[in-house]
Amino acid sequence: MSRTSRLPSSLLRAAACTGVAALALTACGSGSGSGSTSTGSGEVKVGLITKTDTNPFFVKMKEGAEKTAKAEGVKLMTAAGKFDGDNAGQVTALENMVASGVKGILITPSDSKAIVPAIEKAKAKGVLVIALDTPTEPQSAVDALFATDNLKAGELIGEYAKAAMKGKTAKIAALDLAPGVSVGVQRHNGFLKGFGATDKDVACAQDTGGDQSKGQTAMENCLQKEPGINVVYTINEPAALGAYTALKAKGREKDVLIVSVDGGCTGTRAVKEGKIAATSQQYPLKMAAEGVKAVVTYAKDGKKASGYTDTGVTLITDKAQDGVASKDTAYGLENCWG
């Protein structure tokens, strides 16, 4: 999904190894493994393909892969799309990695359906393919998925919003991602489930692409349609901050509850500042670390990872509600990314 926020210099340094083009593969990490992880040709290679190489979420993911690859004594090769949605770039990167002899590939699909034929070709050559963060369609196209339970992430903020409203009638605005994108659909549906609502209860729904400026425009449109909106669900924190800007311009920032998903450092600070009431935090570094370990296991004994591994989600807020499990922003800032 689209995740946009400014990169600190430390993360820019972490991103440097990825390169700027989807077609360029960069080898990172240590050299040859220590015997048990070596293949017949010597070195075990692991591939990581992300949607982009500048988004803080994927920079943190790459950081986790690099650290684990070094600890495991394997070579990490990385590539990324030129932009979010660059399926052609990801396909080329995947083909290049297979040709270079990787044992496994970790990928965050830009297009969950269009990437499937290339994944199937890689698997046919004996390469383990694991999706990170975003499932393929169908999910079974990859050997395994390591990701946040996005339905649960949405459900947590829905439960929180319901409790925070304390029985007041809700007029809901949903600032979504884009039609048909699995991550966005799951978070949206999870929010409604947690709130005990349906789409019929949503006063205004707008797509934002997860972008802050589009989130602001979407909120402005919703306020025109229904000025009494008092609960705003957002697909991610950039969209939430856009909504906050629109509400502040109308003098409504104090009486509208905004909830979101992601747990990036910018978003978590916005929770601490009271701009966002709560967010569901996810953990990209863990996704990548577990993925690299799974490829190492496959290289050692041929055992393939399979099915779905939930890499966790935590509700972050400084205004806890009875009956809704959460942690405060001190915890959130210790575990955020970006």
Disulfide bonds with the S-S distance in Angstrom:
Cys17-Cys28 1.94
Cys204-Cys222 2.14
Cys265-Cys336 2.01
